Amino acid sequence: MGIWNSTLVYVGARTLLAGAMIALLLRRQVGPWYAGGQVVSDLSCAAFLLGYVNPDIRDDIGLLVVPLLLFVLYWEATRFLDNRRAAAVRDDEESTLDTVLRVYGSLWAFGFVMPAVLAGGFLMFELLAPGEWPFPNPRPGLVCGPAQLEPGTAVTMRMSVPHGAELSVFTPAGRSLVVVPFVRKGTQPLGAGFDYMARLTLGTDTVTGFAAPGSRPERVFTDSGVYVLRVSSEAEFNASQVCRVRYAPEDAGRRRKSPDG
């Protein structure tokens, strides 16, 4: 079983136990605000765990990890201390149910809350130092989508930073067009160049490139076929990252004619 499937099973079990806990809280008539806080904490923890093993979920969480993690830390620590304090000041003898709930609370805190908090901490660390922590199931260095393009659509490039400073496109005719020319290090502020862009969107109707330095810009997406997008430091000397998309303007034309046909 892969780490993604294992995490799904773990999060599923955690969700079932959290649902039982919330039902118990409602039965004890603790109030909707208390139960609502527990729901937010549990959902946040589930998001942290899934985001740790899935780069798309990690991107969706983004900066929200900061307030959510702070809330989870406050909520779970307060609830743990309240339960300990309540058990310490009890006058009557502890019942079997109370013992079970106390043991369950400790197991919940260390077996289900702490791993989620650690996952959230790593997500926050990723915001401060991108690419410094080896997450499982990492996204490839360059991903392009969608794979099928038509006139009027756009391709979105997702890149791990830092990456190469040059972007070029190989057309189906075998031509190479430079969309973002290479810029030598030191000529731009650190973190301000193309090599630190994590995402770039190129419109098929607007993106242009240069066949040679000083030449006039040309539209990139013109012929139907497969286009290869390449990110590299320098075209001939360094390893590059590539992705492929298919441009099919004839598909859009057929769809426009189909209502009349």
N, C-alpha and C positions, 0 to 999 in steps of 0.2 A: 504494500500500500504506500503510495507516494505521500509526500509531506502535505500536499494540498488536501488529499482525501482524508488523511489523518487529522488535519486541522478541522475539516468539516465535521468529522465525527466528534471531536473534542468540543467544538463550539455547539454542536447539536445537543450533546449531553449537558453542557453547561446551561444552555437555554432551557432545557426541560427542568433542571434543578432550580434555575432562577424563577421559572414560572411557578413552581411549587412554593418557593419562598414568598413570592408576591401574593399568591393565593392565601398563604398563612397570615401574612401581614394584613390583608383585607379582612380576613375572618376575625382577627384580633381587634379590628376597628381602630387601626392606628391613624386613619385619615388618608384622603386621596393624595395629599401633597407628599406624604412620606412614601406611599406606594409609587407615586410618579417619579420621585427621585431615584428609587431603586430601579425602576424601568430604564431611566436614562443611563444610570451607571452600568447596568447589565448590557444594554445595547451598545454602549461605547466600548466596553471591554470586548464584546464580540467583534466589533469593527476593528479594534486594534489587532486582535489575533488574526483575522482574515487579511488585513492589510499587510501584516508582516510577511505573509507567504504569497501575496498576489500583488504585483506592481500596479495593476489597473485600479484596484481598490485603494492602494496606497496613494495614488495620485488623486483619487476622488476625495479622500479624507483631507489631504493637504494641510493647510494651516489650522483646520478645525481640531487637529490633534492636540493643540496647546490648551484651549479652554476645556476640552473634554477630559484630557488627562488630569488637569488640575481639579476638575469637579469630581472625578472618580477617586482621586487621592483623598480629597476632603470628605466625601460621602462615606467611603468604605472605612476610613480611619475613625471617623466619628461614630459610625454604627458599631464598629468593633469595640471601641472604648466604652460606649454606652452599655453594651451588653455585659462587658466585664464589670463595670461599675454597679449595674443592677444586680448582678449575681453576688457581688461582695456585700451588699447592704441588705440582703434577704434575711428576714427574721425566722421564717419557717424552714423546715427541712426541704432540701432540694428533691424534687420528684424525679422519677425515671424519665419522664418527658423532658424536663428541664435539663437533665444530664445529656440526653440525646441531642437536644437543640444546641447545647453549649459545645459539645464535641463536633457537631455538624458545622457550627459557625466557624470553629477553628480550622477544620478541614477545608471549608469553603474559602476562607481567607488565604490560606497558604497553597491550596491546590488549584484554585480557579481565579482568584483575584490577582495574586502576585504575578503569575505568568502573563496575564493581560496587561498589567501595569508595566512590566518589563518590555513587552512588545510595543506599548505606546511610547515608552522612553526611547526605544530605538527608532521609532517613526519620527519623534521630535529631533533626535540626533541627525537623522537624514536631512531634515530641513536646514540644520545648522552647517552640516558638512556633507553635501551630496556625494554619493558614491564611495564614502569612506567605510561603510559597514557592509559586509558581504551577506546580503539578504538571500534566502533560498528562492529558487525560481526567479532569478534576475531576468529582467527584460533584455533582449539583445541590444547591442550598442546602437543599432539603427533599425527602426520599424516604420514602414510607410503604410498608410491606409487612406481610403479604401483601395483594394487591389484593382478594381475596375473603375475607370474614369470616363467621363463624357464631357462634351463642351459645356461650360458653365459650372462644372464641379471643381473641387479642389482636393489636392493630396496633402495630408498632414504628416510631417516627419517628426518622429519622437526619437531623440538622441540622448545618449548618456554623456554627461559633461564631466570634464572637458573633452572635446573631440577635435577632429581636424578643422582647419580654418578655411578650407575650400570646398565648394559644392559645385559639382558638374553633373551633366545629364547626357547619357548616350542615347541617341534617337534610334528608332528602328532602321534608319538608313545607314547607321554606323557612324554618324557624326557626333562630335563631342562639343557641347556648349557649356561654357562656364557661367553659372548663375551667380555664385558668390566667389569672387577671385581671392586667391591666397593673400593674406596680409602677414608680414613678418612680425615675430614677437617683439614687443617693446614699442611698437608704433601706436598701440591702443592701450587704454587703461585696463588693468587686470580685471577680468570678468565682464568686459563690455563688448567684446567682439563676437563674431559668429560662432567661434569655437566654444563659447559658454552659453549658447542658446539651447535650451532643452526641447523646444518645439518650434516648428516653422511650418506655415501653411502656404502652399503655392497654388494659385488659381490657374486652371488650364487655359483660360482666355487671356491672362495678363502676364504670366511669368515669361521673362526673356532671358537670353544668354548670349555670350560672345564666343564666336568660333575662334578668334585669335585676339591678342591684346591690341587695342586700338580700333577693332572692327566695329561695325554698326550692330546694335542689339537685334536679335532675331527671336521670333516667337519659338518657344520650345516645343509645345504640343501642337503639331500640325498633322502628321501622318498617323494612321492607325497602326497599332502594334505595341510591342513591349518596350518600355522606356526603363533604363537603368539609372537610378540616382546614386551618386557616389559622393561620400564625404571623406576627404583625405587632407593630410597636412601639406603635401606637395605632390602633384600628380604622378611624377615618375619615381620618387625616391622613398615614399613611406607607405606602410600598409594602409589600406582604405576599407571603409565600410560601405556596403552596397545594399540596395533594396530594389525591387522591381514592381512596376505597375503596368497595367494594360490600358491603353487609350483607344476607345472605339467610338468615333463620332458617328459612324453609320448606324449604331444601335439607337442613338438618340433620334436620328432621322426616321428610322423605321417606326419608333414609338409615336412620333408626331403624325405619321401618316396612317397609323392603325385605326384611329377612330373613324376615318372616312372610308377605310378599306373594308 
